[in-house]
């Protein structure tokens, strides 16, 4: 009996030790996870849209630390020279990120140089965590047009604020659909809003609300190009944007009109926000 009791005690002690060691390992692993730095995806994507359009190397406020982590990871994969690891997400970094996306087997809009949620998480494996994620969502119908879920939600909020429906002349993911769009509608996040029946004041009011909820938006007139009156809008920080639409959004942040002449912004003045920033306001 004494021998059996002793054996039972030893077995219990061994189990307790094993459990304790397992708890220590889990705590250590958790501490390791907490020690990883984080990349703010919202700030990083914003920098990737604005920085390539800047006339200098001014960094996008609030993005430097995250951009540096991304650039260091690209450097360590031999996709970006060390001299470009500077916290400035310029065209060289955009190109490097596109190469990284292609190395994952991604193509088309999924390899447009803007950090996507999936590719950014893979790049950061063991190096950094990703916070403030942005996801365009699935493609959905909006009237006769196609947009993504994020754009549809933005339009729904604009309609609520305006108290009126918004019809689209053109949606997203429409490559070659309208040559005058010069590729801006090839990807996601870009729409043309019909202004049929609107007064000049109403057009401006709609444009203002679209800007409030996170679009770079302008009223377009026939005097500006070979098109009828409409409101052109591109969703800031949509990661499925075509390269042309990316340039428009960068120009919008820099106070320009989103046209080829890069003239001064002629739209209503609002505080520039992404959709996510609008929701947190």
N, C-alpha and C positions, 0 to 999 in steps of 0.2 A: 504493500500500500504506500509505504513511504517512497519507494522507487518510482511508482506510478505518479505520485503527487509531484515529485521532483521533476519528472519528465514533462508533466503538464505545465508546471511553472516555467520551465525553460522554453517550452514551445510558445507560451503566452508572451514571454519576454522578447523572444525573437520576432514574433508578429508585431509587437508594439514598436520594436526598433525599426522594423521594415517600414511600418506606417509612418513613423517619425521621419525617417530618411526620405520617404516619398514626399512628405509635407515640406521638408527643407528644400528638396529639388524643385518642387512646384513654386515655392516662394522665390527661389533664386531665378527661376525662369520668368516669373512674373516681374521681378525687379529688373531683369534684362530687357523685357519688353518695354517697361516704363522708361528705361534709360535711353531708348531710341529717340532721336530727334523727330520732329514732325514736319511734313510739307503741307502747307495750306494750299489746297488745290485751287480754290477760288482766286487767291492772289497770284498764283503761278500762271494760270490761264490768262488772267487779265494782263500780266506782264508780257506774255507771249503774243498778245494782240497789240499792245501799245508800243512796246520797245522797238520792234522792227520799223516803226513809222517815225520814230523820233529823229530829229536832225543831229542829235548828240547822243551821249551815252548816259543820260540821266536815268536813274533806276526808278521803276514804278514803286511808289510808297507802299511799305508793308510787305513787299515781295522778296526782298534781297535774300533773307535767310533761306527761304524755301527754294528760290531759284538756284542758289549756290549748291544746295544738296542735290538737286536734279543735275546740274552741270557736273558736279563731282562724280556722280554715278555714270554719266555719259562718258566722261573722261576715262574712267576706269574700265570702260568697255571699248576704249580706243575709238570712240565715235566723235570726240570733241578734243581739240588741242588744249593743253593746259592754259595757254594764254587767254582763252575765251571763258575760263571759269572765273567770272567776275560779278555775278549777281545781276547781270543785264541779259535778259532773254531776247537778244537780237536775232536777226535773220540767220546767223551762223548756228545759233543754238536751236532755232526752229528746224533748220535743215538736219542737224544732228539728231534731233528727237524724231523726225520723220524716218531717218535711217534706222533708228532703234525700233520704231513701230514696224517697219518692213521686216526687220530681223525676226520679229515675232510671227511673221506670216500675214500681217495685216496689209490691206490694200485700200485704194480709193480714199474715201473720207476718213476711214479709220487710221490712215497714215498721212494725215494732213499737217503734222508737226505740232498740233495742239495736244497737250497732255490729256489723255482720256483716263477715266477712272480705272479701267482694267490695266492699261499699259503702265500707268504711274504706280499702281500697287506692285506690279511685277518688278519694275525698276527699283523699287524701294525695299524689296524683300531682304530682310536682315540688315538694312541700312537705315531706313526711316519708315515711319507710319504716315498715312495720308488722312488729313482732316479736311473738313469743309468740302466734301466731294460735290461734284456737279455732274448731272446725268441728263442728257437730252430726252431720254426715254424712247419708246417705240414710235414708229411712224403711224399716224392716224389721219383720218379724213376730217376735213374742215370745209363743209359745203362740197364744192367740186374740186377743192384743192387738197394737197397733202402737206401736213406739217408734222412736227413731233410733239410728244406729250407736253414737254416743257413750254413750247411755243403756244400750244393750245391753252394751257393754263394761264399764260401771260395775257393772251387775247381775252379769255374769260374775265379776268380781273379788269382789263381795260374797258370791256363792255359794261361791267358792273359800275365802274366809276362814271362812265359817260351816260349810262341809262339808255343806251341805244345799241342796236346790232351793228356789227362790222362785217361787211362782205369783202371777200378777197378777189382781186383781179388775177393774182398769181400766188402760188404757195411756194413750198420748198422742194428740194430734191427734183429739180426740173431742168436737167442739163440740156441746153440747146433749145429750150422751149420758147425763149424770147431773146433774140440776138442783141437787142438793145440793153439787156441786163448785164452783158459782158461777163457772164459767169457767176454773178452774185447769188443766183437762185440754184446753182448746181448742187449746193449742199443744204444743210438744215438751218433753221433759225431765221430764214429770210422770207418776207412776205411783201406783197403790194396790196394796200388797202384801197378799195374802190371809194371814190369821193363823189359818186353820182348823186346829184341833188343837194350836195353840201354847199353852203356859202363859204366865202373865204374865212370868216371867223370860225365856222365849224371845223373847217379843215385844220386850222391852227390848233383848235381845242383838242381835236383827236390826236394830232401829232404830239401835243404836250402830254397827254395822258399816256400815250405809248412810250414816251421817254420816261415818264414817272415809273412805269412798271418794269423797265429794264431794256427797252429797245433803243438802239441808235436809229432815230426816225427823222425823215425830212419830207416836206411837201414838195413834190416834183411837178414842174410846169412844162408845157410844150416848148417854151423858150429855152429850156435847158438841154433838151435833147429830142430825139425822134420818138416821143411817147406822149400820150394824153396826160391830163392831170391825174395824179394819184399820190398816195403816201407810201414811200418806200421805208421799210423798217427791217433792221437786223438785230436779232437777240444777242445782247452782250453775253459773252462767256459760254455760248453754245459751242460745245466741242466738236460738232459736226459741220462747222462752217467751211465753205469753200475758201480758197486763199484770197479771192477778190473780196469776199465779204469780211474776212479777217482784216484786210487793209482798211475797209470802210469804217469798221468799229475803232481801229486804232486812230484813224483820222478824226473821228467824232470826239474822242477823248482829248485830242490835241486842238479842238476848236475849229475843225474844218467841215466842209459840206459833203464829204463822201463821194464827190465826183472826181473825174480824172484831173480836173484843173486844180484840185486841192485848195479851192477858195475858202473864204471864211464861212463859218457855220451861219446859215440863214434861218435856222429854226428857233422855236421858243426856248427860252433859257430855263433850265431846270437843273436840280442837283443830279449829277450822273450816278446811277446806281445799277447794279445787276439785279436780276429777278430775286436772287437769294438775299441780297442786301435790302431790297424793297420789303420782302416778307419779314425781315428782322427789325424794321424801322420802329 
